[in-house]
Each structure stands twice: as structure tokens, then as C-alpha cells.
Amino acid sequence: MNQDQVKEKLQKIHKCPVDYTLIFSGKKSKVNGLYRPQTMEIIIHNKNFLDYKGNQNDNLLLYTAIHELAHHVMHTEKGAKGSRAHSQEFWATFHGLLDDAEEKKVYKAEIDADTKKLIEDARSISKQIAELQRELGRVILAIEESCQKNGIRAEDMIERKAQIGRQSMGTAIAAYNMGDEDVGADIQAEAARQRNEDKRNAIIEAGHEGKSVAQAKKCNAPTKPVDRKDETVSLVKEKRRLEKTIESLSHRLEEVVEQLESRGEL
């Protein structure tokens, strides 16, 4: 593929409202590509993808191109600012573009039978870890119950004796209370950290759909319809707070004016 063909494939994946330039540097570099937001240029160091015979690996090159496209999308469509280029939102956007690319048959991650088996093994192990995390939650709750009966501080036993930190403790208990959701350890842990039930369910559903952890973390809970009654109550409360603040400030203003007058400053 040349640079024009790569851009054509990227345009099939995602039609950007703001155009960009895609350039092959013709060089080998420590990085495979980069994005310049000031000039909206995607630079691909295409010689990074040549084997010892000079054959180009189009699949790896396109993966890099999609990565840089994600930076352009973040910059022009999602208002990404600051120095942190690879945020959680970036990875969620990048993985979403890869999903779209596979669905449109523009990009395909070629996997042989051995690699597929290893991926299945990894997913299975992750689910086993999730199961152990839930079991840990059950045991921690049992420790708390036992400590309460014996007049012992549970946190002391769990943190010092069992060597389990508070964050892990809370995640394990929440995972146990959730029950088996048939997802991997990272998806389960992310869902367990959510206090909002809709958000938690959305993360679990994203896991069932095969989304990455970054995509699951950025998914939105279903939007609830606005309760006009609750909205009115909230506005009335805010009005009262503002009235009290104004009254307090007016009173203070009178005091300040009186003090200034007594000093002959007014």
C-alpha cells in the first residue's frame, strides 16, 4: 500500500469532518508513526514495516495508521487538550475504530490456530481470576463477621495480617455482591468500582459484547428521563440558597459601609 491507498482505507473506516494529510516519511524510526495536531498531519514511518527482503507488512502499517487516526479524531472531534495523548478516552476511541475497521473488512487481525487458542486460554484465566476475586470478597466478609464477634478491628486483620489493601478489599467485596457476571477480572473490577447501578450494568454489557476494558470504562449508562418534579424541587432549593446568600452579603455590605463611614472613608 502507498500513502494514498492507506488514507482511502482510513476514510472507509471513519469519515472525518476535518481533513488531514497522511504522509509516508520514507524513513525508519524508533516510533512507527505520529500525529501533528498543529498541521493535522499523520506521519507513517513506512520503512519500519519492511522485512529483511524489503516486503511491507500492510497489516501492521494499517494498525499504526488507525492509531494515528484516533489522535486526529480526539483532536478535531472530541476536543482533546493537554499533554496526555494516550488517555482512557483515546484507547476507547482507537479500539472503536479497530472494531469498525474489522466490521467493514478494511483491517483484519490475522490469527492462526495457535494464537486463537492462547487468546482463549487468556480469557479463561482472566475469568478464573474474577472468580477468585469474588471468593476473596466472601472471605473478607467472613473475616469482618468473625472480628466483630471477637471484638477485633477487622481492618487491622485484613490490611496487616492478610496483606490486602483497602481498594482491593472494597473491589473484592463489591464483586462478590455482584455475583458471577461471566466476564474477565478487569471488566469485573471496573464494574465493581461503580456506585451507579446503570453504569455498572453498562460496563458488564460492554464486556459481554467483547469490548475492550478501555471501551467498557468509557461506555455511558442509559440516560434516564428528566423528572420535572425533581427538577422543580431542585430549583426551589437553589433559589432559597441564593436568597440566603444574597441576604447575608447585603447585611455584610451594610456593615462594611458603616465601618468605612465611621473612618471618614466615604
N, C-alpha and C positions, 0 to 999 in steps of 0.2 A: 504493500500500500504506500502511496505517496501522501503528502500532506493534504492535498485536495480530497482524496478518497477518504482519509480519516475524518476530515471535517464533515463530509457528506454523511458519513455514518453517525457522527455525533448529532447532526441535525435531525436524523431519523429518531434518535433517542429522545431528544428534548429540543423543542423549538424555542430559542431564547428571544425574548422581546428586544434585548440589546445585543447587537452583533459583536463578534470578537474575531481576532485573527489567529490562525493556527500556523505555526512555523516549525519546520524541521531545522534544527541547528546545524546538522551535519557533523556533530561532534560527539565524543564520548565524554561522560561527566560522572561525578560521584552521585548525582541525583538523576532520576530518569526524566523528570520534567519540572516545569514551574509555571506559575501564573503571575502575570504582572497586572495588577488592578489599575494602575495609572494609565496604561496604554491598552488595557484589555487584550493582552496577548497570551496565548497558550504556546509555550515553548516545549518542544519534544526533542530530547537528545537522542535522535534516532539510532546513532551508532551503538548505543547501549544494548540494542536488541538484535545485534548481529552475532551469529555464532562464528566459530573459527573458520568456517567455509565461506563466510560472508552472506549467509542466508538470514533473512529478517524474520523474527518471531512476531507476526502480526497480532497474535492474541495478547501477548504481554504489552506490546506497544499500545493497543487499543485500551487496555486496562488503565494504563497511565494517562491516556488522553481523557478517559472518562473521569478519572481522579481530578485532573486539572479543570475539566468542565464543571465539576462540582464546586470548585473555587469560584468560577465565574458566576454560577447560579447564586452562590452565597453572597457574592459582592453586589450583583446587579438586581437580584430579585428578593433577597432576604435581608438586605441592609447590614451585612456582617461588617463589624468595625473592630478595631483593636488589633493587638499583636498575636492573639491566639488563633492561628489559622485552622488548626485541627480540633475544633470543639466537638461536643457530642452532636450538635445540630449538623455540623459538617459531615460527620460519619454517617448519620442517618440519611442525609441528602445523597451522599455518594452511594451508599448501599441501595437507596431507592432507584438511582439512575442505573445501577448494575442490574437490578431486577427488571427495569423497563427494557434495558438493552437485551437481556436474555429473552424476555417475552416477545420482543419484536425480531428476535433471531439476528440481531446485529452483532451481539457478543455471546460467545459460548465458552463456558469454563469446561474444557475437555477433561474428563476424569476417567481414568482407567479403572478396571475392576478392583485392583488392589487398593487404590486411593479411596474408592467408594466404600470399601469395607472398613478402612481406617476411620473415615468420617462417621460411619455408623457406630463404630466402637467408641469414638469420642463422645457422640451424643448419648450413648448408653451409659458411659461412665459419668457424664455430667448429671444424668437423671439419678444415678445411684448416689452421687454426692448430695443431690437435692433431697433424696430420701433420708440420708444420714443427717442432713441439716434439720429436717423435721423431727427425727428421732432425738437429736440433741436438744431441741426445744422441749420435747416431752420430758427428758431427763432433768433439764434445768428447772422446769415447773415442779417436778417431784422433789428436787433439792430444796426449792423455796418452801414447799409444804413441810418437809422434814425439819428444816431450820426453824420454821415458825413454831412447830410443836416443841422443839428443844430449846427455844429461847436464844437462838444463834442468828447473827446477822447473815442473811443469805448472800448479799453482795460480796461479803468478805470471803465466804467459802467458794463462790463461783469465780471471782476475779483472782484471788490469791492462790487458792488451793487447786481449782480446776484449770486455772490459767486461761480463762475465757474473758475477752474484753466486753465492755458494755454494748458496743454496737453489734458484735456477733451474737451476744446474748439476746438482744432485742429482735434481731433478724430471725434467729432460730425459733424463738417463741412465736413470732408472727407467722412464720412459715408453717409451724405445727398447727396453729389455729386455722390457717387457710385450708389445710388438708392437701391431699395429693392432687395436683393440677396437671400432672403428666407433662411437665416442662423441665428444662435443664436447670442447673444450680444458679446460674447468673440471672436468668429470667425470673426464677422463683424469688431470689434475694431482692431483685429490684421491685417486684410486685409487693413483697412483704414489707418493704420500707414505706409504702404508700399508705397514708391515713385515709385518703379518699377512696371509697369502695369502687366507684365507677372507674377511676384511674387505674386502680389495681386490676380490675377485670379487663380493662382495655389492654394492659400490658400482657396479661395471660393470653388473651385472644391473639395478640400480635405474635406471641410465642408459638401458639398453635398453627398460625398461618405461615410459620417458617421465617419470620422476620428476624433480623439480627438484634443483638442486645441494644445497640445504639438506636435502631429504629423503634424498638419497643419502648425505650426510655422516653422518646420524643413523641410517642403517639398521644393523641388527645382523648380524654374521656368524652362520652356523648354529651352534647350540650343540652342542659335542662331548660325547659321553657321558663321564661321570666314570670315569677309570681307577682302580679301587680299589687296585691295586698301587702306582701312583704316589702316590696319596693317602696310603697307609700309609708309604711311604718318606719322604714329606714330613713326616709327623707324627713319625716316629722321629728325623729330623734336628732338628726343632724341640725335641723332648724333650731331646736331647743338648745343644743350645744353652742351653736353660733350666737344665739341671742344672749346666752350667759356670758360668752367670751366678750361680746361687744359691750355688755353692761359693765363687766369687770374692767375692761380697758377704758371705758368712758369715766368710770369712777377714778381710776388711776390718773387719767389725764387731768381731771379737776384738781387732784392733789398736787400734781407737778406744777400746774399753773399757779396755784395758791402759793407754793413754795417760791417760785420764781418772782411772783409779785411782792412777796414779803422781803425779798432781797433786792427789790428795785430793778430786776432784770427785764420786766415787761412794762 
